[in-house]
Structure formats: C-alpha cells, structure tokens
Amino acid sequence: MDGTKILIFVLFYVVPFLVTARKEHSNMKNLTKTQKLTISALCMALYLVVMMCTQSFAFGQYQVRIATALYGLSAIFPFLIIPFGLVNVLANTLMGGLGPLDMLGGGLVGIMTSLTIVYAKRHDLGNWAVMLAITLIPGLGVPVWLSVLLDLPYWLLASTVLVGQFISGVVGMVLVTALERCEIFNFASAKK
C-alpha cells in the first residue's frame, strides 16, 4: 500500500472517528480507557503515516516535520502526551538512522512538547502557545544531540531545525484553531 492510499484511508476513516469520539464526549473524563487507547493508537498511526509520506524533507538540512504539527492534538486530547513521545521514538527508529541517542532524545522532546501544549491550554494561553511549543522545544532541543552526533555547531543546526519547526508550528496552530472553531473538539469550552 503506497503513501497516498494510506493518507486517503486516514483522512476518510481516522479523522471522522476522532470527530465522533470528541462529539460524543464533551468532557475528557467521560472517555473510557478503551476509547483513550483507541484515540492514542489512531493518532500514533497518523503521526507515522505523515512521517512516512513526508520523510523526503523531514530529515534534510531543514527538517520540516509536518508530523510534529500533530502534537497540537494534545491541546484537545491531553492524554496524548506519552503516546506522542513513544511514536517519536518509533519514527526515529524506523526512519532516522542516528541511533539510540536520537531515538530517546526525540521521545523526550515529543513528551516535553505535548506536555507544554497541555499546560498552555489549561492556562488559557491561546493557540499561539501551540505554535511556540512545536517550534521552540524541538527546534532548540533536537540540535543538542544532533550537534554531537553530526559534529556540527549547535547554532548552525538550531537555525535550520527552527526554520522547519516553525512551519510545523504554524500548521499545528492552524489545526487546533480549525478544530476548535468547528466546536467539535473544543476542550476549552468543555472545561467551563
């Protein structure tokens, strides 16, 4: 099955499932463990599919990882913090090729980014915080170990990774804003 067919499958089957799950449960506490596990698995699969489809430019000099925009879903489904870290480890294992430091570092950055997004949304900081978290945490964190692994200056790597992550950050912010405006996924209004 090629990437296009997988992406079509995700758009027509996974996204409607997430819409239905959130529509039926206005409060995250109403979701069962099975539903949370299912949503987590679907979001992890979606992350991997997007990484597979965009790997040609996700691992280059300017790492435009559109898949990291999905971290924004943590603003809507806060239980995705650990799953996004785990899927980052898996993606770096399958596609990265830089070894254990890159795999574990990527997982830690995924957890920190998702955790920051959840914290920001709980404190009503707005969707600009989603963009900042997706841009700055991976953009400044990933070059820490890449500079060691690739023997390149930190600021050189940080500048190129930040450019790519800025694109992902904007996509993540737009994604969360669009889903909230639909009032299907509005986690903030569910709290009030």
N, C-alpha and C positions, 0 to 999 in steps of 0.2 A: 504494500500500500504506500503510495507516494505521499509527500508532504501536503499537497493540495487536497487530496481526498481526506486526509486526517483533519486538516483545518476545516473543511466543509462539515465533517462529522461533528467536530467540536462546536462550531457555530450553530448548527441546527439541532443538536441534541444536548450538549452540556450546558450552554448558556440558558436555554429555556428551562432546564432543570433547576439551575440556580435561581432564576426568576421565580419559579413556582415555590421553591423552598422558602425564599425570603418573603414572598407574598403571603404565604400561609402562616408565617410565624413573625408577628410584629416585634417580638422580644426574643433575643438570643437565648434566654433561659428556657423558652418553650421548645427549643430544638432538642431532640433526643440524642444520645451518644451515637446511635447509628446514623442519624442524619448528619451530625457534625463530621463523622468519619467519612461518609459518602461525599460531602461537600469538600472536605480536605483532599480526598483522593482525586476528585474531579479537577480541583484547582492545581494539584500537583501534576496531573496528566496534562492539563492545559499549558502549564509552565514548560514542561518537557517538549510538547508539540511546538510551541512557539520557538523554543530554543533550537529545535531540530530544523525548523523552517528558516530560521534567521542566522544559523551558525556561520554562514559565509561572511557576515560582517559583525558577528557578536564576539569574535576572538581576534580581530585585527588590531591595527595600531590604534584606531579609535573604536573602542569596544562599545558598540551600540547594541546593548542587550535589551531589546524591547520586552523580553520576558520579565525583566525586573519591574516593569510597569505594573505587573500583576500583584506586586507587594501591596499596592493600593487597596486590594480587596480585603486586606487586614482591617481597614477602616470600617468595613461593612460586616465582615465575619472575623471578630477578634481572635477566635480560636485557631486561626491560620498561622500564627507566629511560628510554631515549631515545624509544621508541615513545609512552610516556605524555606526554612533553613535546611531541612532534610532534602528537599528536591534540588536545592542549590548544590549540595554535596553530590547528589546523584548526577546532576547535569555536568558538574566539573569532572566527575569520574568517567562518564561516558564520552564527553566531548572535549574536555580541557587538556588533558595530557601533561600537566605540570606537576603531578604527584600529590602526595598526602597534604603537604602544607597548603597548596592551592585548594584542595577539596575541603579541608577543615576550616580554613580561613573564609572560604566562600559561604560555608554553612553558618559560621558565626556572624558574618556580615548580613546574611539573609535574616537571621533571627533579630539582630540589632535593628535593622531597618524596619521590619514588621512591628517590632515592639515599640519603636519610636512613633510609628504611624498610629498605632492603637492609643498610645499615651496622648498624642496630639489631638486625636479626635475626641477622646474622653474629656479633654480640657478645652474643647471648642475652639481650637486654634485655626480651623479652616482648612480647606484643601490645598492651600499653598504650602502647608506643612508636609503634606504628602509628597509634593514635588521636591521640597528641600531634603526630606529624608532619603528619597530614592536617588537624588543627585549626589548629596554630600557624603552619606555614610559609605556606599560602595566606592564613590569617586575618590575619597581620601583614604579609605581603609584598604582596598584591594592593592594599591601600589606599595603598601608597606611590605608585603611578602613578594610581590612581583619584582620589586627593585632588587631583592636578594636573589631570587631565582634567575632573573634575566641579566643581572649585573648591569643595571641601568640606573641613572639618578632618579630618586624618588619624585622630584618635582616635574621631571620630564614625563614620567608615567602618569602622575596625578593629573597633569594638564590634559593629556589625551583621554584618560578614562573619564574625567569630569565632563568633557565635551559629549561623549557618548551617553553618559548617565543623565545629562541634562535633557537630552531628547527623551529618554525613558521616563524621567521625572515629569516632564510635561504631559506625556501620554498617560501616565498613571493618574495625574491630577485631573485630566480631562475625563478619564474613565470613571473615576469616583464621582466627579461632578455630574456627569451624564446619568449615572445610575441613581444618584440621589434626587436629581430633578425628575426622574420618572416616578419618584416616590414609591418605587418597588423595594428598593434597598435602603431606604432612609433610616439608618441606625440611630442617627441623632434624634429624629422625631420619635423613635420608639422609646427612647430613654425618658422623654418628658411626660 
